[in-house]
């Protein structure tokens, strides 16, 4: 008998973008380290990489995070 049960995070009805397979998945199908989300819709999940790129760019341009004098 196992002492610990293996659980995955998330629940059906939540959408994820799998970085390994480059696909949109409903619920937790791949390990957490390989997915982005959860997203409310498959459409949002399909744009996960675009959203991440936009957020990275906004972070790079934010003057509060610059170390320059």
N, CA, C and O atoms as a MOPAC input file, in Angstrom:
PM7 MOZYME 1SCF
protein

 N      0.83800 1    -1.18400 1     0.00000 1
 C      0.00000 1     0.00000 1     0.00000 1
 C      0.88100 1     1.24500 1     0.00000 1
 O      1.81000 1     1.35100 1     0.80100 1
 N      0.59800 1     2.16500 1    -0.87900 1
 C      1.37500 1     3.39300 1    -0.98700 1
 C      1.00400 1     4.35800 1     0.14300 1
 O     -0.16400 1     4.50200 1     0.50500 1
 N      2.01400 1     5.00000 1     0.67600 1
 C      1.76800 1     5.98300 1     1.72500 1
 C      1.24700 1     7.29400 1     1.16900 1
 O      0.45700 1     7.98300 1     1.81500 1
 N      1.69000 1     7.63400 1    -0.02300 1
 C      1.29600 1     8.90500 1    -0.63700 1
 C      0.64300 1     8.63400 1    -1.97400 1
 O      1.14000 1     7.83700 1    -2.77000 1
 N     -0.45900 1     9.29200 1    -2.21500 1
 C     -1.13000 1     9.16600 1    -3.50200 1
 C     -0.56900 1    10.21200 1    -4.44600 1
 O     -0.32100 1    11.35000 1    -4.04900 1
 N     -0.37700 1     9.83200 1    -5.66400 1
 C      0.11700 1    10.75400 1    -6.67400 1
 C     -1.04200 1    11.58500 1    -7.19400 1
 O     -2.01400 1    11.04200 1    -7.71900 1
 N     -0.94200 1    12.89800 1    -7.04900 1
 C     -2.01300 1    13.78800 1    -7.50700 1
 C     -1.46700 1    14.76100 1    -8.53100 1
 O     -0.30700 1    15.16800 1    -8.47300 1
 N     -2.31300 1    15.11900 1    -9.45700 1
 C     -1.95900 1    16.16000 1   -10.41300 1
 C     -2.72200 1    17.41800 1   -10.05300 1
 O     -3.83100 1    17.35000 1    -9.52300 1
 N     -2.13400 1    18.55400 1   -10.33700 1
 C     -2.80300 1    19.83100 1   -10.05800 1
 C     -3.79400 1    20.13100 1   -11.16400 1
 O     -3.64100 1    19.65700 1   -12.29000 1
 N     -4.80400 1    20.91400 1   -10.84700 1
 C     -5.78000 1    21.31900 1   -11.84900 1
 C     -6.99300 1    20.41000 1   -11.84800 1
 O     -7.03200 1    19.39200 1   -11.15800 1
 N     -7.97500 1    20.79900 1   -12.63000 1
 C     -9.20900 1    20.02500 1   -12.72700 1
 C     -9.77800 1    20.11100 1   -14.13700 1
 O     -9.47500 1    21.05400 1   -14.86900 1
 N    -10.59000 1    19.14800 1   -14.52300 1
 C    -11.21500 1    19.23300 1   -15.84000 1
 C    -12.01100 1    20.53000 1   -15.97100 1
 O    -12.58200 1    21.01400 1   -14.99300 1
 N    -12.04700 1    21.08100 1   -17.15900 1
 C    -12.70800 1    22.36800 1   -17.38000 1
 C    -11.71500 1    23.50900 1   -17.39200 1
 O    -12.04200 1    24.62100 1   -17.80700 1
 N    -10.49300 1    23.23500 1   -16.93200 1
 C     -9.41400 1    24.21100 1   -17.02900 1
 C     -8.56800 1    23.81700 1   -18.24000 1
 O     -8.39900 1    22.63400 1   -18.53600 1
 N     -8.05300 1    24.80100 1   -18.91600 1
 C     -7.29800 1    24.55600 1   -20.13700 1
 C     -5.83800 1    24.92100 1   -19.93900 1
 O     -5.51800 1    25.90700 1   -19.27500 1
 N     -4.96100 1    24.12600 1   -20.51500 1
 C     -3.51900 1    24.30600 1   -20.37900 1
 C     -2.86700 1    24.26000 1   -21.75000 1
 O     -3.41400 1    23.70300 1   -22.70200 1
 N     -1.67800 1    24.86400 1   -21.82800 1
 C     -0.85700 1    24.72900 1   -23.02900 1
 C      0.33400 1    23.87200 1   -22.64200 1
 O      1.09300 1    24.24400 1   -21.74700 1
 N      0.51300 1    22.74000 1   -23.29400 1
 C      1.62300 1    21.83500 1   -23.00800 1
 C      2.84600 1    22.27200 1   -23.80400 1
 O      2.81300 1    22.32500 1   -25.03300 1
 N      3.92300 1    22.58400 1   -23.09200 1
 C      5.15600 1    23.03600 1   -23.73400 1
 C      5.88100 1    21.89400 1   -24.43900 1
 O      6.57900 1    22.12100 1   -25.42700 1
 N      5.72500 1    20.68700 1   -23.94800 1
 C      6.40100 1    19.53800 1   -24.54900 1
 C      5.74300 1    19.13100 1   -25.87000 1
 O      6.42400 1    18.90800 1   -26.87000 1
 N      4.41600 1    19.03800 1   -25.85900 1
 C      3.68600 1    18.59100 1   -27.04900 1
 C      3.20600 1    19.73800 1   -27.93500 1
 O      2.77800 1    19.52600 1   -29.07000 1
 N      3.28500 1    20.96900 1   -27.39300 1
 C      2.82200 1    22.16600 1   -28.10400 1
 C      1.35400 1    22.04700 1   -28.50700 1
 O      0.97100 1    22.32800 1   -29.64200 1
 N      0.55100 1    21.62100 1   -27.53800 1
 C     -0.87800 1    21.45200 1   -27.77900 1
 C     -1.67500 1    22.02200 1   -26.60800 1
 O     -1.14800 1    22.23000 1   -25.51500 1
 N     -2.95000 1    22.26800 1   -26.86500 1
 C     -3.88200 1    22.69300 1   -25.82300 1
 C     -4.50400 1    21.43500 1   -25.23400 1
 O     -4.91700 1    20.53000 1   -25.96000 1
 N     -4.56600 1    21.39000 1   -23.89700 1
 C     -5.10400 1    20.21800 1   -23.22000 1
 C     -6.14900 1    20.64700 1   -22.19400 1
 O     -6.01700 1    21.69500 1   -21.56100 1
 N     -7.16600 1    19.84400 1   -22.03900 1
 C     -8.16100 1    20.11200 1   -20.99900 1
 C     -7.80100 1    19.29900 1   -19.76500 1
 O     -7.56300 1    18.09400 1   -19.84300 1
 N     -7.76600 1    19.97200 1   -18.64200 1
 C     -7.40500 1    19.30100 1   -17.39800 1
 C     -5.93100 1    18.96700 1   -17.37000 1
 O     -5.21600 1    19.20900 1   -18.34300 1
 N     -5.47200 1    18.41400 1   -16.26400 1
 C     -4.05000 1    18.09300 1   -16.14500 1
 C     -3.71100 1    16.78400 1   -16.85700 1
 O     -4.01400 1    15.70000 1   -16.35900 1
 N     -3.08900 1    16.89600 1   -18.01200 1
 C     -2.68300 1    15.69000 1   -18.73100 1
 C     -1.17600 1    15.48900 1   -18.66400 1
 O     -0.70700 1    14.35800 1   -18.53800 1
 N     -0.42600 1    16.55500 1   -18.74400 1
 C      1.02600 1    16.47900 1   -18.66500 1
 C      1.48600 1    17.02900 1   -17.31700 1
 O      0.71900 1    17.67300 1   -16.60000 1
 N      2.74100 1    16.76500 1   -16.98800 1
 C      3.23700 1    17.21700 1   -15.69400 1
 C      3.25500 1    18.74300 1   -15.62300 1
 O      3.37100 1    19.42100 1   -16.64400 1
 N      3.14100 1    19.26600 1   -14.42200 1
 C      3.00100 1    20.70600 1   -14.20000 1
 C      4.17900 1    21.49200 1   -14.76900 1
 O      3.99200 1    22.60600 1   -15.25800 1
 N      5.38100 1    20.93900 1   -14.71400 1
 C      6.56000 1    21.64500 1   -15.21400 1
 C      6.51200 1    21.84600 1   -16.72900 1
 O      7.22300 1    22.69800 1   -17.26400 1
 N      5.68200 1    21.06900 1   -17.41800 1
 C      5.60700 1    21.13100 1   -18.87800 1
 C      4.38000 1    21.86200 1   -19.39300 1
 O      4.10200 1    21.82500 1   -20.59200 1
 N      3.63700 1    22.53000 1   -18.51000 1
 C      2.42400 1    23.18600 1   -19.00400 1
 C      2.28100 1    24.59300 1   -18.45400 1
 O      2.81200 1    24.93200 1   -17.39600 1
 N      1.54600 1    25.40100 1   -19.20600 1
 C      1.21100 1    26.76200 1   -18.80000 1
 C     -0.29400 1    26.81400 1   -18.59600 1
 O     -1.05500 1    26.22100 1   -19.36100 1
 N     -0.71300 1    27.51900 1   -17.57100 1
 C     -2.13000 1    27.64100 1   -17.31700 1
 C     -2.41400 1    27.53500 1   -15.84300 1
 O     -1.48300 1    27.49600 1   -15.04000 1
 N     -3.64700 1    27.48900 1   -15.47200 1
 C     -4.81400 1    27.21100 1   -16.29800 1
 C     -5.36600 1    28.46400 1   -16.97600 1
 O     -5.16100 1    29.58800 1   -16.51800 1
 N     -6.05900 1    28.23700 1   -18.06000 1
 C     -6.75900 1    29.27400 1   -18.80300 1
 C     -8.24100 1    28.93200 1   -18.81200 1
 O     -8.62000 1    27.76900 1   -18.67100 1
 N     -9.06800 1    29.94300 1   -18.97700 1
 C    -10.51900 1    29.75000 1   -18.93700 1
 C    -11.06400 1    29.09200 1   -20.19700 1
 O    -12.07100 1    28.38700 1   -20.14200 1
 N    -10.40200 1    29.31700 1   -21.33600 1
 C    -10.90400 1    28.77700 1   -22.59700 1
 C     -9.75800 1    28.15500 1   -23.39900 1
 O     -8.59300 1    28.47600 1   -23.16600 1
 N    -10.08100 1    27.27600 1   -24.33400 1
 C     -9.03700 1    26.70800 1   -25.20100 1
 C     -8.37000 1    27.79200 1   -26.04700 1
 O     -7.18000 1    27.69800 1   -26.35100 1
 N     -9.12800 1    28.81600 1   -26.42600 1
 C     -8.57900 1    29.92200 1   -27.22700 1
 C     -7.47500 1    30.64400 1   -26.46100 1
 O     -6.41400 1    30.92800 1   -27.01600 1
 N     -7.72700 1    30.94100 1   -25.17900 1
 C     -6.70700 1    31.59500 1   -24.35900 1
 C     -5.47800 1    30.70200 1   -24.22500 1
 O     -4.34800 1    31.18400 1   -24.31300 1
 N     -5.69000 1    29.41700 1   -24.01600 1
 C     -4.57300 1    28.48200 1   -23.87400 1
 C     -3.76000 1    28.40200 1   -25.15800 1
 O     -2.53800 1    28.26500 1   -25.10300 1
 N     -4.41400 1    28.48700 1   -26.30800 1
 C     -3.69300 1    28.39700 1   -27.58300 1
 C     -2.78300 1    29.60000 1   -27.81200 1
 O     -1.85700 1    29.53500 1   -28.62100 1
 N     -3.04400 1    30.69700 1   -27.10300 1
 C     -2.21300 1    31.89500 1   -27.23000 1
 C     -1.26200 1    32.06300 1   -26.04900 1
 O     -0.76400 1    33.16300 1   -25.80800 1
 N     -1.00700 1    30.98600 1   -25.31400 1
 C     -0.17300 1    31.05600 1   -24.11100 1
 C      1.22000 1    31.59500 1   -24.40500 1
 O      1.72900 1    32.41400 1   -23.63900 1
 N      1.84000 1    31.16500 1   -25.47700 1
 C      3.19300 1    31.62100 1   -25.79300 1
 C      3.19300 1    33.09900 1   -26.17800 1
 O      4.12200 1    33.82400 1   -25.82300 1
 N      2.17200 1    33.55500 1   -26.89400 1
 C      2.05700 1    34.97300 1   -27.23600 1
 C      1.88400 1    35.81900 1   -25.97800 1
 O      2.50200 1    36.87400 1   -25.83100 1
 N      1.03400 1    35.33900 1   -25.07500 1
 C      0.79500 1    36.05100 1   -23.81700 1
 C      2.08900 1    36.15000 1   -23.00900 1
 O      2.40700 1    37.21000 1   -22.46900 1
 N      2.82600 1    35.05800 1   -22.92800 1
 C      4.09700 1    35.05800 1   -22.19500 1
 C      5.09600 1    36.01400 1   -22.83700 1
 O      5.80100 1    36.74000 1   -22.13600 1
 N      5.15900 1    36.01700 1   -24.15300 1
 C      6.07700 1    36.91500 1   -24.86700 1
 C      5.72100 1    38.37400 1   -24.60600 1
 O      6.60600 1    39.19800 1   -24.37600 1
 N      4.43000 1    38.69600 1   -24.64100 1
 C      3.98200 1    40.07100 1   -24.38100 1
 C      4.29700 1    40.49500 1   -22.94900 1
 O      4.71600 1    41.62800 1   -22.71200 1
 N      4.09900 1    39.60000 1   -22.01300 1
 C      4.39200 1    39.92300 1   -20.60300 1
 C      5.89000 1    40.09300 1   -20.37800 1
 O      6.31000 1    40.97200 1   -19.62500 1
 N      6.69200 1    39.25900 1   -21.02500 1
 C      8.14600 1    39.40700 1   -20.91900 1
 C      8.59600 1    40.75700 1   -21.45600 1
 O      9.42300 1    41.43200 1   -20.84200 1
 N      8.05700 1    41.14500 1   -22.59200 1
 C      8.41600 1    42.43000 1   -23.19400 1
 C      8.00200 1    43.58700 1   -22.29000 1
 O      8.76900 1    44.53100 1   -22.10200 1
 N      6.81300 1    43.52100 1   -21.73700 1
 C      6.34800 1    44.57000 1   -20.82900 1
 C      7.24800 1    44.65400 1   -19.60100 1
 O      7.52600 1    45.74900 1   -19.11100 1
 N      7.70100 1    43.52300 1   -19.10700 1
 C      8.59600 1    43.49700 1   -17.95300 1
 C      9.94300 1    44.13000 1   -18.30700 1
 O     10.49500 1    44.90900 1   -17.53000 1
 N     10.46700 1    43.78600 1   -19.48900 1
 C     11.75200 1    44.35800 1   -19.91700 1
 C     11.68500 1    45.86900 1   -20.07100 1
 O     12.67000 1    46.56400 1   -19.82100 1
 N     10.53400 1    46.38000 1   -20.48100 1
 C     10.37700 1    47.81600 1   -20.71800 1
 C      9.94200 1    48.59100 1   -19.47800 1
 O      9.92000 1    49.82200 1   -19.50700 1
 N      9.59800 1    47.90700 1   -18.39700 1
 C      9.12100 1    48.56600 1   -17.18400 1
 C     10.28400 1    49.27600 1   -16.48400 1
 O     11.24200 1    48.61800 1   -16.07700 1
 N     10.21900 1    50.60800 1   -16.33400 1
 C     11.33500 1    51.34800 1   -15.72900 1
 C     11.57100 1    50.98400 1   -14.26100 1
 O     12.66000 1    51.23100 1   -13.74300 1
 N     10.59900 1    50.41500 1   -13.59300 1
 C     10.78800 1    50.03100 1   -12.20000 1
 C     11.77800 1    48.88200 1   -12.03800 1
 O     12.31300 1    48.67800 1   -10.94900 1
 N     12.03100 1    48.12200 1   -13.12100 1
 C     12.90700 1    46.96600 1   -13.03600 1
 C     14.26100 1    47.20000 1   -13.68700 1
 O     15.00700 1    46.24700 1   -13.90800 1
 N     14.58500 1    48.41500 1   -13.99100 1
 C     15.88400 1    48.70000 1   -14.60300 1
 C     16.91100 1    49.00800 1   -13.53200 1
 O     16.62000 1    49.70600 1   -12.56100 1
 N     18.10300 1    48.48800 1   -13.71100 1
 C     19.19300 1    48.73100 1   -12.77100 1
 C     20.06000 1    49.91000 1   -13.18100 1
 O     21.04000 1    50.23500 1   -12.51100 1
 N     19.69400 1    50.54300 1   -14.28000 1
 C     20.48800 1    51.67600 1   -14.76200 1
 C     20.28800 1    52.88700 1   -13.85900 1
 O     19.22300 1    53.06600 1   -13.26900 1
 N     21.31700 1    53.70600 1   -13.76000 1
 C     21.21200 1    54.92400 1   -12.93800 1
 C     20.57400 1    56.05300 1   -13.70200 1
 O     20.41000 1    57.14800 1   -13.16200 1

